[in-house]
Amino acid sequence: MQRRPGDGGAALDDWLGGPVVRDLRASRGDYYVLVAPGAEWNGQEERLGKGSFLVVPRVGNPSMITHWVVPPRYPGNLCSTARLRALLTLAEAMKAAGS
Protein backbone atom coordinates (compact mmCIF):
# COMPACT_ATOMS: atom_id res chain seq x y z
CA MET A 1 0.00 0.00 0.00
CA GLN A 2 1.43 3.35 -1.00
CA ARG A 3 1.41 6.06 1.66
CA ARG A 4 0.64 9.68 0.94
CA PRO A 5 3.47 12.11 1.74
CA GLY A 6 3.02 13.90 5.05
CA ASP A 7 0.21 11.71 6.36
CA GLY A 8 2.33 10.31 9.21
CA GLY A 9 1.53 6.74 8.25
CA ALA A 10 4.87 5.17 9.19
CA ALA A 11 4.95 6.87 12.61
CA LEU A 12 1.32 5.99 13.34
CA ASP A 13 1.92 2.40 12.32
CA ASP A 14 4.94 2.20 14.66
CA TRP A 15 2.97 3.67 17.59
CA LEU A 16 -0.44 2.12 17.14
CA GLY A 17 0.10 -1.12 15.23
CA GLY A 18 -3.42 -0.95 13.88
CA PRO A 19 -5.57 0.71 11.23
CA VAL A 20 -5.99 4.47 10.84
CA VAL A 21 -8.25 6.18 8.30
CA ARG A 22 -8.06 9.83 7.22
CA ASP A 23 -11.15 11.71 6.07
CA LEU A 24 -10.17 14.19 3.38
CA ARG A 25 -13.56 15.92 3.12
CA ALA A 26 -12.88 18.26 6.04
CA SER A 27 -10.18 20.93 5.78
CA ARG A 28 -8.49 19.44 8.88
CA GLY A 29 -8.31 16.00 7.32
CA ASP A 30 -9.48 14.22 10.47
CA TYR A 31 -7.81 10.95 11.46
CA TYR A 32 -9.82 8.01 12.79
CA VAL A 33 -8.03 5.36 14.83
CA LEU A 34 -9.95 2.10 14.72
CA VAL A 35 -10.40 0.46 18.13
CA ALA A 36 -12.68 -2.30 19.40
CA PRO A 37 -16.26 -1.11 19.95
CA GLY A 38 -16.20 -1.98 23.66
CA ALA A 39 -12.65 -0.78 24.33
CA GLU A 40 -12.29 1.48 27.36
CA TRP A 41 -11.79 5.14 26.47
CA ASN A 42 -11.80 8.05 28.90
CA GLY A 43 -10.20 10.61 26.62
CA GLN A 44 -11.65 13.98 25.73
CA GLU A 45 -11.32 13.17 22.03
CA GLU A 46 -14.51 12.34 20.19
CA ARG A 47 -15.36 8.69 19.90
CA LEU A 48 -17.75 7.50 17.26
CA GLY A 49 -20.31 5.17 18.76
CA LYS A 50 -23.56 3.42 18.08
CA GLY A 51 -25.38 5.01 15.17
CA SER A 52 -22.19 6.51 13.70
CA PHE A 53 -20.94 5.63 10.27
CA LEU A 54 -17.40 6.05 8.95
CA VAL A 55 -16.70 5.53 5.28
CA VAL A 56 -13.58 3.44 4.80
CA PRO A 57 -12.12 2.57 1.42
CA ARG A 58 -11.54 -0.98 0.31
CA VAL A 59 -7.90 -1.81 1.07
CA GLY A 60 -5.88 -1.27 -2.10
CA ASN A 61 -8.50 0.94 -3.78
CA PRO A 62 -7.72 4.68 -3.62
CA SER A 63 -10.57 7.00 -2.68
CA MET A 64 -10.98 10.76 -2.98
CA ILE A 65 -12.96 10.89 0.28
CA THR A 66 -10.98 8.75 2.72
CA HIS A 67 -7.76 6.79 2.63
CA TRP A 68 -5.91 4.31 4.77
CA VAL A 69 -3.03 6.04 6.54
CA VAL A 70 -2.33 2.65 8.13
CA PRO A 71 -4.23 -0.22 6.51
CA PRO A 72 -5.31 -3.19 8.64
CA ARG A 73 -2.64 -5.90 8.75
CA TYR A 74 -5.16 -8.72 8.97
CA PRO A 75 -8.93 -9.14 9.57
CA GLY A 76 -9.78 -8.00 13.08
CA ASN A 77 -6.60 -5.89 13.47
CA LEU A 78 -7.46 -2.90 15.70
CA CYS A 79 -5.49 -0.31 17.65
CA SER A 80 -4.87 -0.48 21.38
CA THR A 81 -6.47 2.37 23.34
CA ALA A 82 -3.47 2.29 25.72
CA ARG A 83 -1.11 2.97 22.80
CA LEU A 84 -3.43 5.67 21.49
CA ARG A 85 -3.51 7.35 24.92
CA ALA A 86 0.32 7.23 25.08
CA LEU A 87 0.60 8.83 21.63
CA LEU A 88 -1.88 11.59 22.46
CA THR A 89 -0.15 12.28 25.78
CA LEU A 90 3.20 12.62 24.01
CA ALA A 91 1.68 14.88 21.36
CA GLU A 92 0.20 17.17 24.01
CA ALA A 93 3.53 17.36 25.86
CA MET A 94 5.37 18.23 22.65
CA LYS A 95 2.76 20.84 21.78
CA ALA A 96 3.08 22.42 25.23
CA ALA A 97 6.89 22.45 24.91
CA GLY A 98 6.64 24.12 21.53
CA SER A 99 8.31 21.27 19.63
C-alpha positions as CSV (number, residue, x, y, z in Angstrom):
1,M,0.0,0.0,0.0
2,Q,1.4,3.4,-1.0
3,R,1.4,6.1,1.7
4,R,0.6,9.7,0.9
5,P,3.5,12.1,1.7
6,G,3.0,13.9,5.1
7,D,0.2,11.7,6.4
8,G,2.3,10.3,9.2
9,G,1.5,6.7,8.2
10,A,4.9,5.2,9.2
11,A,4.9,6.9,12.6
12,L,1.3,6.0,13.3
13,D,1.9,2.4,12.3
14,D,4.9,2.2,14.7
15,W,3.0,3.7,17.6
16,L,-0.4,2.1,17.1
17,G,0.1,-1.1,15.2
18,G,-3.4,-0.9,13.9
19,P,-5.6,0.7,11.2
20,V,-6.0,4.5,10.8
21,V,-8.2,6.2,8.3
22,R,-8.1,9.8,7.2
23,D,-11.2,11.7,6.1
24,L,-10.2,14.2,3.4
25,R,-13.6,15.9,3.1
26,A,-12.9,18.3,6.0
27,S,-10.2,20.9,5.8
28,R,-8.5,19.4,8.9
29,G,-8.3,16.0,7.3
30,D,-9.5,14.2,10.5
31,Y,-7.8,11.0,11.5
32,Y,-9.8,8.0,12.8
33,V,-8.0,5.4,14.8
34,L,-10.0,2.1,14.7
35,V,-10.4,0.5,18.1
36,A,-12.7,-2.3,19.4
37,P,-16.3,-1.1,20.0
38,G,-16.2,-2.0,23.7
39,A,-12.6,-0.8,24.3
40,E,-12.3,1.5,27.4
41,W,-11.8,5.1,26.5
42,N,-11.8,8.0,28.9
43,G,-10.2,10.6,26.6
44,Q,-11.6,14.0,25.7
45,E,-11.3,13.2,22.0
46,E,-14.5,12.3,20.2
47,R,-15.4,8.7,19.9
48,L,-17.8,7.5,17.3
49,G,-20.3,5.2,18.8
50,K,-23.6,3.4,18.1
51,G,-25.4,5.0,15.2
52,S,-22.2,6.5,13.7
53,F,-20.9,5.6,10.3
54,L,-17.4,6.1,9.0
55,V,-16.7,5.5,5.3
56,V,-13.6,3.4,4.8
57,P,-12.1,2.6,1.4
58,R,-11.5,-1.0,0.3
59,V,-7.9,-1.8,1.1
60,G,-5.9,-1.3,-2.1
61,N,-8.5,0.9,-3.8
62,P,-7.7,4.7,-3.6
63,S,-10.6,7.0,-2.7
64,M,-11.0,10.8,-3.0
65,I,-13.0,10.9,0.3
66,T,-11.0,8.7,2.7
67,H,-7.8,6.8,2.6
68,W,-5.9,4.3,4.8
69,V,-3.0,6.0,6.5
70,V,-2.3,2.6,8.1
71,P,-4.2,-0.2,6.5
72,P,-5.3,-3.2,8.6
73,R,-2.6,-5.9,8.8
74,Y,-5.2,-8.7,9.0
75,P,-8.9,-9.1,9.6
76,G,-9.8,-8.0,13.1
77,N,-6.6,-5.9,13.5
78,L,-7.5,-2.9,15.7
79,C,-5.5,-0.3,17.6
80,S,-4.9,-0.5,21.4
81,T,-6.5,2.4,23.3
82,A,-3.5,2.3,25.7
83,R,-1.1,3.0,22.8
84,L,-3.4,5.7,21.5
85,R,-3.5,7.3,24.9
86,A,0.3,7.2,25.1
87,L,0.6,8.8,21.6
88,L,-1.9,11.6,22.5
89,T,-0.1,12.3,25.8
90,L,3.2,12.6,24.0
91,A,1.7,14.9,21.4
92,E,0.2,17.2,24.0
93,A,3.5,17.4,25.9
94,M,5.4,18.2,22.7
95,K,2.8,20.8,21.8
96,A,3.1,22.4,25.2
97,A,6.9,22.5,24.9
98,G,6.6,24.1,21.5
99,S,8.3,21.3,19.6
